[in-house]
């Protein structure tokens, strides 16, 4: 009901939305139909390329934090790791680090992975985990069935790592939980092509110590937000940003100069002051000029 009100209320001139695809499409279509300016930041499938020349310790720690922090419930969570070449052997290190994360209540200062938001979210996440195995993938680390003392009915899903291919549901859908999908690529070109085939284009990162590799990635990748040795590439507020492809409808930005432009109604004033206007007796049908 509040959404319908916002989309239909004449006094509201512009709408920003961040959320899922269906809601974003409804808000954009309904608000636009009513003459409002609308920008909708929608679904995401954020990728990270791990190159064999990366600093392994730094990269693995960063990836674990970005994938499982906030229990994966943020639009910029890292949900897909593209392991290139020899970096595929580093997945064991990823699993070992993820295993050490403490799942627990958000009120416990030692908790590193809190609960997911609802029982329905937990059920959906666990269903996508199972679908990976059902469709021929591997569950490398299974976070289902986690118990937390004192909270027997909590919506707990522990850190989960899946080995999958790009045709599987766990890759195609936004999971929005503490689940990292690992896919493989033989080289950088194959990794970039894999990411660019995905319909979403919110964020993408690369871990490498090569400036040439980073520059090629930055130029060729189709995501709206690009990270180089930064796993969650959200810029500071003074910079405009937006997702690309199916991650954004309306094409504006939440903040920065383009964000200010979105919320600003431009006005152009054309004025003319001439002394003879007070005494002229005839109308003119021509546009006024300075002559």
N, C-alpha and C positions, 0 to 999 in steps of 0.2 A: 504493500500500500504506500509506504513512503517513497518508493521508487517511482510509482505511477504519478504521485503528486509532483515530484521533482520534474519529471518528464513533461507534465501537462500544465504546470502552474505558469501563467503568463509573466509574472514578475521575475521569474528565474530565466536569465538570458544565456547562461553557459553552464556546462556540466563537465566535470572530470570524474572518471570512474577507473578504479583498479580492481580487477577480479577475473572471473571466469569468462569463457568465450560466449556462452549463451546469454548471460546477463548483459555483457558488454554489447553484444549485437542488438539486443532488445533496446537498451538505453540509447545507443547510437541512432537506430532507426526511428524510435519514437520521439526522441528529443529533436532530431533533425527535421522530422516531419512537422513538428510544431515550431520550426523556425529558430531553434536554439543552436548555439555553437557547442559541439560535443567532441570530446576526445576520450577514448576508452583504451586503457592499457589492459590487454586480455591475457591469454594463456602463454606459457613459456616452456621451453625445453632447453635449458642452458647447458652448453657443452664446454668441455675443457680438453684441449689437446696436450698430451704429455709426451714431450720429445725425449729421445734417449740421451741428449746432451744436457738435460735440465739438472739443476741441483736436486738430487733425489730426496734428501731429507727435508729440505724446505718445501719442495713440491708436494710430497706426500702429506706432510702436516697441514699444508694449506688446503689441499683437496678434502681431507677428512673434516676439517673445520667448516668448510663451505658446504659440504654435502649434508652434514648431520647437525650443524648448529640450528637452533630454533626448530629442531626435529624436521628439518626440510620444509617447513611451512612458511616460506617467504618466496616472493615472485622471482627473486634473483638467486635462489638456492642453486647450487651446482648439482645437476641431476644426471649428467652423462659424462663419463670419462672416455675420451678417445685415446687409447694407448697405441702409440706409434712404434713399430719395430721392436727393438730390444727393451723398450720401457714396459712391454707386456709382462716381463719377468718381475716387475716391481709390485704387482698386484698383491703378492703375499705380504709385503710390507704395509700395504694399505689395509689389508684385513687385520693384521696385528695391531695397528694403531686404532682402528675402529673398535676392536674388541675391548680396548681399555676404557672407552667412554662410559661414564656413569649415567644410567637411565634413572630418573627419579622425579620427585615433585619439584615444581618450579620454585617452591618456597625453601628448598634445601640449597644453600649456597654452593654445595659441592656437585650439584646436578649439572651435567653437560648436555643431556638430551632429555627434554621434558616430554609430556604426553602429547598426542595429537588431539585435535580440537573436539571431536565428537566420536561416539561409537560408530556412526555411519562412516566417518573418515577412516577409522581403524579398519573396518570391514572392507572398504574399497582398496585400501593400501595392501592389506593381506591378500586380497583377491588378485591384485596385479602381481604380487610376489609369486603366488602359486602359478599364475598364467605363464610366467617365464619358464618354469620347469615343464609345464604341460605342453608348451610350444617348442621344446627342444633346447632351451637354455639351461644354465646352471645357477643354482643358488650357492654362492661362495661363502656368504655369511648370512645366516637367517635370524632376523630380529623378532620373529613371531614367538609368542608364548613367554615373553619377558615378564617376570614378577617383580613387584616393588613392595617392600614391607609396608604394611599399614594402608595400602590402597589396592585391595583385591579386585575392585571393579574399575580400575583406571584404564584409560585408553592408551595402553603402552605398546609401542612398537620400537624395538631396538634398532641400532644401525644395521643396515642390510646392504649387501653387495651382490649384484647379479651380473652374470656374464651372458650377454644377449647379442642378437643381431637386429638390424634396423627394421625388420619386418614384424617384430614381436610387439604385442600390446604394451609391454612394460617400457619399451622405447618410444612408441608412437604417442602414448598418452602422458599428460602431465600427472605425475603421481602425487606430488605435494605431501611428501612424507620423508622419513629418514632412509631413503632408498637411493643408492648410487648404481646406475646401470653402466657397465663397462663394455665397450665395443672396441674392435681392433681395426687398425689400419696399417698398411705396409709402409707408408711414407707420408710426408707432409701433404702432398697434393691430394692423396686419397682421403686423408683426414679432413681437409678443407671441403672437398667435394661431398663427403658424407654429411658434414654439418649443413652445407648449403642446400642439400636435398630436403632437409627438414622444413616443414611448413612454418614453424615458429622462427623468430629472429630477434629474441629479446637480448640475450647476452652470450658472449663466447670469449674464452680465455685460452692462453697458451703458456706453457712453462718450457722455457728454453734459455740457453745462455748465448744463443747466436743472434746478433742483431739483424742479419740478413733474413733468417727464418722468421723473426718477429715482424719485420717490415712486410714480408710477403703475406703473412697471416693477416696483418692489419689492413692491407690493401684489398685482399681477395675475399675475406670473410663477409658474409651478408648480415650479420647481427648488428643491431643498432648500438650496442655497448660492447666495447672491446677491452679485454684485460690482457696485459703482458706481464706475466709473473704475478698477477693479481687474480685470485679465484672468483671474487664477486666484484665485477667491474662497474660499480656505481660511482659516478663522479661526484665531486663536491657541488653544493647547490648553485654556485655561480655559473656552472656549465649547463647548457641545455642538453637534454638527452631524450631518447625515445627508443622503444623497441622497433623492430622492422617486421615486415611480412605479416603473418597472422597474429603477431603479438601486439599489434596496435591498430586501432580503427580511428581515423580522424587525423592522424599524422602530426599532432602537436607535441608539446613537451610539458612535463609536470612542473619544471622549474627552470631557472636560467632565463636568458633573454627571450627565448621562444615561448617559455611558459608565461612570462609577463605579457607578451604579445597576445597570447590566447585570451587572457582575461581583460585585455584593453580594447575598448571600442574606439577605433580611430575616427577622428572628425576633421574635415577640411573646411576652412572658412575662406571664401573668396569675397573680398570687399573692394569697393570703389568709392572714392570721395573726390568730386569735382565741383567747382563753384558754379559752373553753368547749369548743373542739374536743377538748381533752384529756379531758373528762369526759362529753360527750354520749354517751348509750347507744343512740340511735336514728339510723338513716340518714335522710337527706332526699333526695327525688327532684326537688326544685326547684333551679334554678340559685342559687348563693349570691349574696346581695346584701349591701349595706353595713348593712342594718337588722337 
